[in-house]
Amino acid sequence: MTKNRKSKRKRNNLKIIFILFILVVIVIFSYTIFNKFIVPIWERYKEKPIITKEAPYKEEEIKEVQPVPIGEMVEVNLYFSDSQAMYLVPEKRKISQTPSLARQAVIELIKGPENSDLYSTIPEGTQVNEVYIADDIVYIDLSEEIFKNHPGGSSGELMTVYSIVNTLTEIHSIKGVQILVEGNEKKTLIGHVDISMPLLRDEDWIKP
């Protein structure tokens, strides 16, 4: 009887040791992943410059984007995500000059990349409602699909926001971008990146 108890106790101890070993492996693995991927992303994101507003723009102070001459094709850089959602990669695309080049650029972003190695940053179904500009700031009003159809994740949200910002600030005279949803300001799209104020171009997200 005593021998059986000792044997049972020994087996239980081995189980405990095995479980503790597995837990240690999981903790080490999680710590490694966190430091390798998550920390670099947020170190790059925190304390990024934004454009502040002294007071909200009055409706009459916001004018539609001024038309550009319609004619030849114009080449623009569209920014899409790399395979790991760590960096944005520019893709040159020729689009026809329209009354609103900013609107057309975002529409092209929504269509997605032509390069199969790149990935879309704006969820399928997203529509451009309106585009306004005031004091070198573009206000891009998108439909609710921008957050309802978003796959989630902090890095994915960063790619979405800065693909729009960096694409639009390629256009002459545009220095900052504010993303609106269904005509309203939002704190974030899906909980990670502050879009409550206009954002400046940030080339830290562009792949070296």
C-alpha positions as CSV (number, residue, x, y, z in Angstrom):
1,M,0.0,0.0,0.0
2,T,2.8,2.4,1.0
3,K,4.6,1.5,-2.2
4,N,1.6,2.3,-4.3
5,R,1.1,5.7,-2.6
6,K,4.7,6.6,-3.2
7,S,4.4,5.6,-6.9
8,K,1.2,7.6,-7.2
9,R,2.8,10.6,-5.5
10,K,5.8,10.3,-7.9
11,R,3.6,10.3,-10.9
12,N,1.7,13.3,-9.6
13,N,5.0,15.1,-9.1
14,L,6.1,14.3,-12.6
15,K,2.8,15.7,-14.0
16,I,3.3,18.9,-12.0
17,I,6.9,19.2,-13.2
18,F,5.7,18.6,-16.8
19,I,2.9,21.2,-16.5
20,L,5.3,23.8,-15.0
21,F,7.8,23.1,-17.9
22,I,5.1,23.7,-20.5
23,L,4.1,26.9,-18.7
24,V,7.7,28.2,-18.7
25,V,8.0,27.4,-22.4
26,I,4.8,29.3,-23.2
27,V,5.9,32.3,-21.1
28,I,9.3,32.4,-22.8
29,F,7.8,32.1,-26.2
30,S,5.2,34.8,-25.5
31,Y,7.9,37.1,-24.2
32,T,10.0,36.6,-27.2
33,I,7.1,37.3,-29.6
34,F,6.1,40.3,-27.7
35,N,9.6,41.9,-27.7
36,K,10.3,41.0,-31.3
37,F,7.0,42.2,-32.9
38,I,4.7,44.1,-30.6
39,V,7.2,46.3,-28.8
40,P,8.9,47.6,-32.0
41,I,5.5,48.5,-33.4
42,W,4.4,50.5,-30.4
43,E,7.8,52.1,-29.9
44,R,7.5,53.5,-33.4
45,Y,3.9,54.6,-32.9
46,K,3.9,56.3,-29.4
47,E,4.4,60.0,-29.3
48,K,4.1,60.4,-33.0
49,P,3.4,64.0,-34.1
50,I,-0.1,65.1,-34.8
51,I,-1.6,68.4,-35.9
52,T,-3.6,70.1,-33.2
53,K,-6.5,72.5,-33.8
54,E,-7.1,75.6,-31.7
55,A,-10.8,75.3,-32.3
56,P,-13.1,73.1,-34.5
57,Y,-13.4,74.2,-38.0
58,K,-16.8,75.8,-38.8
59,E,-18.8,74.3,-41.6
60,E,-18.4,77.4,-43.8
61,E,-14.6,77.2,-43.4
62,I,-14.4,73.7,-44.8
63,K,-14.4,73.8,-48.6
64,E,-14.4,70.9,-51.0
65,V,-11.0,70.0,-52.5
66,Q,-10.2,72.3,-55.3
67,P,-10.5,70.6,-58.7
68,V,-7.3,69.8,-60.7
69,P,-7.2,70.2,-64.4
70,I,-8.8,67.1,-66.1
71,G,-6.6,65.6,-68.8
72,E,-3.5,63.4,-68.7
73,M,-2.9,60.6,-66.3
74,V,-1.0,61.4,-63.2
75,E,1.3,59.0,-61.3
76,V,0.7,58.7,-57.5
77,N,2.2,56.6,-54.8
78,L,-0.3,54.3,-53.0
79,Y,0.8,52.7,-49.8
80,F,-0.1,49.1,-49.1
81,S,1.0,46.7,-46.3
82,D,3.8,44.2,-46.4
83,S,3.1,40.5,-45.6
84,Q,3.7,41.0,-41.9
85,A,1.8,44.3,-41.4
86,M,5.0,45.9,-40.2
87,Y,5.7,48.4,-42.9
88,L,4.0,50.2,-45.8
89,V,5.3,49.7,-49.3
90,P,4.6,52.3,-52.1
91,E,3.1,51.2,-55.3
92,K,3.1,53.6,-58.2
93,R,-0.2,53.9,-60.1
94,K,-1.4,56.1,-62.8
95,I,-4.8,57.6,-62.3
96,S,-6.7,60.1,-64.4
97,Q,-6.9,63.6,-63.0
98,T,-10.3,64.2,-61.6
99,P,-12.1,67.1,-59.8
100,S,-10.8,65.5,-56.6
101,L,-7.4,63.7,-56.8
102,A,-7.5,62.9,-53.1
103,R,-10.8,61.1,-53.5
104,Q,-9.6,59.1,-56.5
105,A,-6.4,58.2,-54.6
106,V,-8.4,56.7,-51.7
107,I,-10.7,54.9,-54.2
108,E,-7.6,53.3,-55.7
109,L,-6.3,52.3,-52.2
110,I,-9.6,50.6,-51.6
111,K,-9.2,48.6,-54.8
112,G,-6.1,47.1,-53.4
113,P,-2.6,46.5,-54.7
114,E,-1.6,45.2,-58.2
115,N,1.5,43.7,-56.7
116,S,0.7,40.2,-55.3
117,D,3.3,40.6,-52.6
118,L,1.4,43.5,-51.1
119,Y,-1.8,43.5,-49.1
120,S,-4.8,45.8,-48.9
121,T,-5.1,48.1,-45.9
122,I,-8.7,49.3,-46.3
123,P,-11.5,46.8,-45.7
124,E,-13.6,45.6,-48.6
125,G,-16.9,47.5,-49.0
126,T,-15.5,50.8,-47.7
127,Q,-16.8,53.8,-49.6
128,V,-15.6,57.4,-49.9
129,N,-18.5,59.6,-48.8
130,E,-16.9,63.1,-49.0
131,V,-13.5,64.8,-49.2
132,Y,-12.9,68.3,-47.8
133,I,-9.9,70.4,-47.3
134,A,-9.1,73.4,-45.0
135,D,-5.8,74.9,-44.2
136,D,-3.8,72.2,-45.9
137,I,-5.7,69.5,-44.0
138,V,-7.8,66.9,-45.8
139,Y,-10.9,65.5,-44.2
140,I,-11.7,62.1,-45.7
141,D,-15.1,60.8,-44.8
142,L,-15.4,57.1,-45.1
143,S,-18.3,54.7,-44.7
144,E,-18.8,52.5,-41.6
145,E,-17.3,49.5,-43.3
146,I,-13.9,50.9,-42.6
147,F,-14.3,49.6,-39.0
148,K,-17.1,47.1,-39.3
149,N,-15.2,45.0,-41.9
150,H,-11.8,45.5,-40.4
151,P,-9.9,42.3,-39.6
152,G,-8.6,43.8,-36.3
153,G,-5.3,44.0,-34.6
154,S,-3.1,47.0,-33.6
155,S,-0.7,46.6,-36.5
156,G,-3.5,46.2,-39.0
157,E,-5.1,49.4,-37.7
158,L,-1.8,51.2,-38.0
159,M,-1.4,50.1,-41.6
160,T,-4.9,51.2,-42.4
161,V,-4.5,54.7,-40.9
162,Y,-1.1,55.5,-42.2
163,S,-1.7,54.0,-45.7
164,I,-4.4,56.7,-46.0
165,V,-2.3,59.5,-44.4
166,N,0.9,58.8,-46.3
167,T,-0.9,58.3,-49.6
168,L,-2.8,61.6,-49.3
169,T,0.2,63.6,-48.1
170,E,1.9,62.7,-51.4
171,I,-0.5,65.1,-53.0
172,H,0.8,68.7,-53.3
173,S,-0.3,71.1,-50.6
174,I,-1.8,68.4,-48.3
175,K,0.1,68.3,-45.0
176,G,-2.3,66.4,-42.7
177,V,-5.2,64.0,-42.9
178,Q,-8.2,63.4,-40.6
179,I,-10.3,60.3,-41.1
180,L,-14.0,60.7,-40.4
181,V,-16.6,57.9,-40.4
182,E,-20.1,58.6,-41.7
183,G,-19.4,62.3,-41.2
184,N,-18.4,62.0,-37.6
185,E,-15.1,62.2,-35.7
186,K,-14.0,59.0,-34.0
187,K,-11.5,58.4,-31.3
188,T,-10.2,55.2,-33.1
189,L,-11.2,52.9,-35.8
190,I,-11.0,49.7,-33.8
191,G,-9.5,50.7,-30.5
192,H,-5.8,51.3,-31.0
193,V,-4.8,54.4,-33.1
194,D,-6.0,57.9,-32.2
195,I,-7.7,59.5,-35.2
196,S,-9.6,62.2,-33.3
197,M,-7.3,64.8,-34.7
198,P,-5.5,65.3,-38.1
199,L,-2.4,63.2,-38.5
200,L,0.9,64.2,-40.2
201,R,2.7,62.1,-42.7
202,D,4.9,59.5,-40.9
203,E,7.6,57.9,-43.0
204,D,8.7,55.6,-40.1
205,W,6.0,53.2,-41.4
206,I,7.4,53.1,-44.9
207,K,9.7,50.2,-45.6
208,P,13.3,51.2,-45.9
